[in-house]
Amino acid sequence: MSKPPVGYVSIRLFAHATEDPEKVLTAAKNLFPQENVEAIQFKRTKLRGHHGNPIIILEAKIRDPEIIRGLLEKLASALSPQDKRHLKQKISLHVDGSNLYLRLDKQAAFLGEIKLSNVDSIRLSLHFKRNWTKRIEEACEKLGITT
């Protein structure tokens, strides 16, 4: 893959009171190739939930093209054909402007798997470069994220 059409990636997930924040962080890092993991810095924000329960928000913004390329390649190789078809069929629900929004299964990611999920998910935003905004669906197909 030459230069990725994605300018930067935002990742956000929550560690609830019942979860080990380090395991939640491991789930997020498992989305990336091993050689890139140490270069990604997650910001931690501590909050209180509705009932006073502690919540930690883990967030990172990745601009390094090599790390982005690794993420895209891992998504393309790890998403199931069923998830890729679903994403292609529902792509309009995942695109807003120049952004592709994906929600990935946090528990599966901890186990080293990548699959789409809307429940207790890792929120991934792929921010496409300006010249790709009208062609996100085409870009996803070329990258192997959809079929």
RAKA-V656586 format. One record per residue. RES is the residue in one letter. PHI is phi as a letter, one per 30 degrees, with the letter a starting at -180 (* if undefined). OMEGA is omega as a letter, one per 40 degrees, with the letter a starting at -180 (NA if undefined). Layout:
# RAKA-V656586
RES,PHI,OMEGA / RES,PHI,OMEGA
This chain:
# RAKA-V656586
M,*,i / S,d,i / K,e,i / P,d,i / P,d,a / V,c,a / G,d,i / Y,a,a / V,b,i / S,c,i / I,b,a / R,b,i / L,a,a / F,c,i / A,c,a / H,d,a / A,e,a / T,d,a / E,c,i / D,d,a / P,e,i / E,d,i / K,d,i / V,d,i / L,d,i / T,d,i / A,e,i / A,d,a / K,d,i / N,d,i / L,d,a / F,c,i / P,e,a / Q,e,a / E,d,a / N,c,a / V,e,a / E,d,a / A,d,a / I,c,a / Q,c,i / F,c,i / K,d,i / R,c,i / T,b,a / K,c,i / L,b,i / R,c,i / G,d,a / H,e,a / H,c,i / G,i,a / N,d,a / P,d,i / I,b,i / I,c,i / I,c,i / L,c,a / E,b,i / A,b,i / K,b,a / I,c,i / R,c,a / D,d,a / P,e,i / E,d,i / I,d,i / I,d,i / R,e,i / G,d,i / L,d,a / L,d,i / E,d,i / K,d,i / L,e,a / A,d,a / S,d,a / A,c,i / L,d,a / S,d,i / P,e,i / Q,d,i / D,d,i / K,d,i / R,d,i / H,e,a / L,d,i / K,d,a / Q,d,a / K,c,a / I,e,a / S,d,i / L,d,a / H,c,a / V,c,i / D,b,a / G,i,a / S,c,a / N,c,i / L,c,a / Y,c,i / L,b,i / R,c,a / L,c,a / D,d,a / K,d,a / Q,d,i / A,d,i / A,d,i / F,d,a / L,d,i / G,j,i / E,c,i / I,b,i / K,a,a / L,d,i / S,a,i / N,c,a / V,c,i / D,h,a / S,c,i / I,c,a / R,c,a / L,c,i / S,c,i / L,c,a / H,c,a / F,d,i / K,d,a / R,e,a / N,d,i / W,c,a / T,e,a / K,d,a / R,b,a / I,d,i / E,d,i / E,d,a / A,d,i / C,d,i / E,d,i / K,d,a / L,d,a / G,i,i / I,d,i / T,b,i / T,b,NA
